Amino acid sequence: MQEGSAAVVAQLAEMVSGIDGQEIDTAAGLSELIGNGVMHVAGAQYAGITLAERGKGVTNVAATHRYPMLLDAIQNRYGEGPCVEAAWRHHVMHVEDLTEEQRWPRYRRHALEETPIRSILSFELFVDRGSVAALNFYAESPHTFHDDAVELGAVYATHIALAWSIMRRQDQFRSALASRDMIGQAKGIVMERFNLDAVEAFELLTRLSQQSNTRLIDIAKSLIDSEHPLKRRCR
């Protein structure tokens, strides 16, 4: 790897390491990383992250421009395209000239009609329980991405996958804390209302959850809302 690219990789690694331990919005964090990618991956004009989930279709998670969002909408509409292909079946997909592309005919036609994009470079980010994601770089000219762009793009994909994993773990942790606090608040309401101790109150909430086939957090939220109707109305 060339000296300039090595400096970019060092900067990227520093950005990712800085995410750990900080409360960073996932969408904002990913947008910052792909924006940095557009600045350094030779030929890239736009970038985006595609998320494909079985039963839910294709969505755009982050984008530097409306074109990546349009292209993901086309992929969602027709269930085909290079980003979906990279996410589900291949580690890397390189479209050198969209006007000459023979795969994904419906995607190709609408992509050419709705955007000026001609070159696409897509990298698989992760595969996780029926969900997959891809990092995509785009350019308006054909034959834009050469070997150095493919190499550096793969490095960005590796680091962004790591950063996303860190941010998802942080989101799950914050969600778990919020759920714990809500269940604790609901338990306090039950203790006060029925004169129960903490263990008995939790057992009652658990039984309600099991009997109604409703998540414990949803039982807790419903109880808190019913206890504080003004709070519910003000939302």
Backbone torsions as a table, in degrees:
resi	resn	phi	psi	omega
1	MET	NA	137.3	-176.8
2	GLN	-68.1	160.8	-176.0
3	GLU	-58.7	-42.6	179.6
4	GLY	-62.6	-41.6	178.6
5	SER	-65.8	-37.6	178.4
6	ALA	-61.2	-38.2	177.8
7	ALA	-65.6	-39.3	178.1
8	VAL	-63.5	-43.6	179.9
9	VAL	-63.0	-40.3	178.1
10	ALA	-63.1	-42.2	178.1
11	GLN	-64.3	-40.9	179.8
12	LEU	-64.4	-43.7	178.4
13	ALA	-61.3	-37.7	178.5
14	GLU	-66.6	-39.8	177.9
15	MET	-61.7	-44.1	-178.0
16	VAL	-67.4	-43.5	-179.6
17	SER	-64.6	-29.4	178.9
18	GLY	-71.1	-17.4	-179.9
19	ILE	-73.3	-37.4	-176.1
20	ASP	-62.5	128.1	178.3
21	GLY	89.5	-5.1	179.1
22	GLN	-107.9	151.7	176.1
23	GLU	-89.5	94.0	-176.5
24	ILE	-117.1	131.1	174.7
25	ASP	-61.8	129.3	-173.6
26	THR	-59.5	-48.4	-178.3
27	ALA	-61.4	-42.2	179.6
28	ALA	-66.4	-40.9	179.4
29	GLY	-63.9	-43.6	178.8
30	LEU	-66.6	-39.1	179.2
31	SER	-62.4	-39.3	178.7
32	GLU	-64.9	-40.9	-178.5
33	LEU	-68.0	-43.2	-179.2
34	ILE	-72.8	-30.3	173.9
35	GLY	-62.5	-39.6	175.7
36	ASN	-64.5	-36.3	177.8
37	GLY	-62.8	-41.9	178.1
38	VAL	-60.6	-34.7	-179.5
39	MET	-68.2	-28.2	-169.6
40	HIS	-116.8	-24.2	177.8
41	VAL	-77.8	115.3	-172.5
42	ALA	-56.5	125.9	177.5
43	GLY	93.5	-17.8	-176.6
44	ALA	-70.6	133.2	174.6
45	GLN	-109.7	-30.4	-177.8
46	TYR	-141.1	160.7	176.6
47	ALA	-148.7	157.0	177.5
48	GLY	-159.5	165.4	175.7
49	ILE	-121.0	126.1	-179.6
50	THR	-102.4	132.3	174.1
51	LEU	-116.1	125.5	177.6
52	ALA	-118.4	126.1	-179.0
53	GLU	-126.2	131.9	179.2
54	ARG	-60.1	128.7	179.7
55	GLY	85.1	-10.9	-178.9
56	LYS	-120.5	-10.2	177.7
57	GLY	85.2	-159.8	-174.2
58	VAL	-110.5	133.5	176.3
59	THR	-131.9	159.3	175.1
60	ASN	-98.6	125.4	-176.8
61	VAL	-91.3	-37.2	179.9
62	ALA	-154.3	147.3	-178.9
63	ALA	-155.5	149.1	177.4
64	THR	-93.9	-5.3	-175.3
65	HIS	-162.3	167.5	179.7
66	ARG	-72.4	-21.6	-179.0
67	TYR	-60.9	-47.2	175.9
68	PRO	-57.8	-35.4	178.9
69	MET	-68.6	-40.3	176.6
70	LEU	-62.1	-42.9	-178.5
71	LEU	-67.4	-36.6	175.9
72	ASP	-68.1	-36.0	176.7
73	ALA	-63.4	-38.3	176.7
74	ILE	-65.3	-42.7	178.3
75	GLN	-63.1	-37.8	178.3
76	ASN	-67.1	-37.9	-177.7
77	ARG	-66.0	-39.5	-173.0
78	TYR	-112.5	-5.4	177.1
79	GLY	67.1	26.7	179.7
80	GLU	-149.4	157.7	178.5
81	GLY	146.7	165.1	-175.2
82	PRO	-65.9	-35.0	-178.5
83	CYS	-69.9	-42.4	175.4
84	VAL	-62.9	-42.0	179.7
85	GLU	-61.7	-44.1	179.4
86	ALA	-64.6	-39.9	-177.2
87	ALA	-68.8	-43.6	-173.6
88	TRP	-88.9	-35.2	-166.4
89	ARG	-123.6	-26.8	-173.7
90	HIS	-133.8	155.0	176.7
91	HIS	-75.9	-35.4	-177.6
92	VAL	-138.3	136.2	172.1
93	MET	-126.2	129.4	-178.5
94	HIS	-125.0	111.3	174.3
95	VAL	-99.0	110.2	-176.2
96	GLU	-80.0	-35.1	179.0
97	ASP	-150.2	107.6	-175.7
98	LEU	-62.7	-27.5	-179.9
99	THR	-68.0	-22.5	-179.6
100	GLU	-103.6	0.8	-176.7
101	GLU	-71.5	130.4	-178.7
102	GLN	-99.7	-18.2	177.5
103	ARG	-79.4	161.2	175.0
104	TRP	48.4	63.3	-173.9
105	PRO	-60.2	-38.0	-178.9
106	ARG	-71.1	-42.4	176.5
107	TYR	-59.9	-47.6	-177.9
108	ARG	-56.5	-49.3	-175.7
109	ARG	-60.7	-48.2	-176.5
110	HIS	-74.0	-33.5	176.9
111	ALA	-62.9	-41.0	178.9
112	LEU	-70.3	-33.1	179.6
113	GLU	-73.8	-35.4	-170.1
114	GLU	-102.2	-13.9	-178.7
115	THR	-141.6	162.3	175.4
116	PRO	-90.9	8.7	-174.8
117	ILE	-66.5	134.4	178.2
118	ARG	-125.6	-30.4	179.2
119	SER	-115.7	136.3	-179.3
120	ILE	-136.5	136.4	177.9
121	LEU	-130.7	116.3	-174.1
122	SER	-122.9	139.7	-179.6
123	PHE	-128.0	133.8	173.1
124	GLU	-64.2	133.9	177.2
125	LEU	-98.4	-50.0	178.1
126	PHE	-162.8	162.1	171.3
127	VAL	-127.7	124.2	-174.1
128	ASP	-149.3	102.3	173.2
129	ARG	51.3	52.3	178.0
130	GLY	84.6	0.7	174.9
131	SER	-115.2	137.1	177.7
132	VAL	-136.4	158.2	-179.7
133	ALA	-141.5	154.5	178.9
134	ALA	-138.3	144.4	172.6
135	LEU	-98.0	131.4	-174.1
136	ASN	-128.7	135.3	172.3
137	PHE	-114.3	143.4	-175.1
138	TYR	-131.8	151.1	174.2
139	ALA	-145.0	152.4	-178.2
140	GLU	-82.9	-17.1	179.3
141	SER	-100.0	146.5	176.5
142	PRO	-73.7	160.5	175.9
143	HIS	53.8	41.8	-175.7
144	THR	-85.4	-39.0	-170.5
145	PHE	-92.6	117.1	179.2
146	HIS	-102.0	-174.1	-172.9
147	ASP	-58.4	-38.0	-178.5
148	ASP	-66.3	-34.6	177.8
149	ALA	-68.7	-40.1	178.5
150	VAL	-63.7	-42.5	-179.1
151	GLU	-64.5	-47.6	-179.0
152	LEU	-70.8	-35.6	177.1
153	GLY	-60.4	-38.8	177.7
154	ALA	-64.6	-36.6	177.0
155	VAL	-64.5	-43.8	177.3
156	TYR	-60.9	-41.0	179.9
157	ALA	-60.5	-42.7	179.9
158	THR	-62.8	-46.7	-177.7
159	HIS	-70.4	-37.4	179.2
160	ILE	-68.5	-38.1	176.3
161	ALA	-60.1	-41.4	178.4
162	LEU	-65.6	-45.2	-179.6
163	ALA	-62.5	-42.3	-179.9
164	TRP	-63.4	-40.8	177.9
165	SER	-60.1	-43.1	178.7
166	ILE	-62.7	-46.1	-177.5
167	MET	-68.6	-35.9	176.9
168	ARG	-65.7	-40.0	178.2
169	ARG	-63.4	-40.3	178.0
170	GLN	-65.6	-40.1	177.4
171	ASP	-61.6	-42.6	179.8
172	GLN	-64.5	-39.2	179.5
173	PHE	-65.1	-45.1	179.3
174	ARG	-64.1	-38.6	178.2
175	SER	-64.6	-40.4	179.3
176	ALA	-64.8	-40.2	177.8
177	LEU	-63.8	-43.6	179.9
178	ALA	-63.6	-40.9	178.7
179	SER	-64.2	-42.5	179.6
180	ARG	-61.3	-43.0	180.0
181	ASP	-64.7	-40.0	-178.6
182	MET	-67.9	-41.9	178.4
183	ILE	-64.8	-38.8	177.4
184	GLY	-62.7	-39.6	178.9
185	GLN	-66.5	-41.9	178.7
186	ALA	-64.8	-39.2	178.4
187	LYS	-61.5	-40.2	178.0
188	GLY	-62.8	-38.9	178.6
189	ILE	-63.1	-45.2	-179.6
190	VAL	-64.1	-41.2	179.2
191	MET	-59.5	-44.0	-178.0
192	GLU	-71.5	-42.0	-174.2
193	ARG	-71.3	-37.7	-173.8
194	PHE	-112.8	8.4	178.8
195	ASN	54.6	51.2	179.6
196	LEU	-111.7	159.3	172.7
197	ASP	-84.8	178.5	-173.2
198	ALA	-63.0	-41.4	-178.9
199	VAL	-66.4	-44.7	-179.2
200	GLU	-64.3	-39.9	179.6
201	ALA	-63.5	-43.5	179.4
202	PHE	-65.6	-39.7	178.6
203	GLU	-63.2	-37.9	177.9
204	LEU	-64.4	-45.7	178.3
205	LEU	-61.7	-40.5	179.8
206	THR	-64.3	-42.4	178.1
207	ARG	-62.9	-42.5	177.5
208	LEU	-59.7	-40.9	179.3
209	SER	-63.0	-45.3	-178.1
210	GLN	-68.7	-43.2	-176.8
211	GLN	-68.7	-34.0	-178.9
212	SER	-95.0	-2.3	-177.0
213	ASN	54.1	43.5	-179.2
214	THR	-121.5	140.4	179.7
215	ARG	-59.8	144.7	-178.9
216	LEU	-58.4	-39.0	-179.6
217	ILE	-64.9	-33.9	178.8
218	ASP	-72.4	-36.8	174.6
219	ILE	-60.4	-45.8	-178.7
220	ALA	-62.3	-44.9	-179.0
221	LYS	-62.9	-42.6	179.9
222	SER	-63.1	-41.1	179.8
223	LEU	-65.2	-43.1	179.7
224	ILE	-64.6	-42.2	179.4
225	ASP	-63.5	-39.8	-179.6
226	SER	-70.7	-28.1	178.7
227	GLU	-76.9	-26.3	-177.5
228	HIS	-128.1	71.4	-176.1
229	PRO	-61.2	-31.7	179.5
230	LEU	-65.6	-37.9	178.2
231	LYS	-62.2	-38.6	-179.7
232	ARG	-65.9	-42.0	-176.9
233	ARG	-68.5	-28.8	-175.3
234	CYS	-81.3	-3.7	-178.8
235	ARG	-73.8	NA	NA
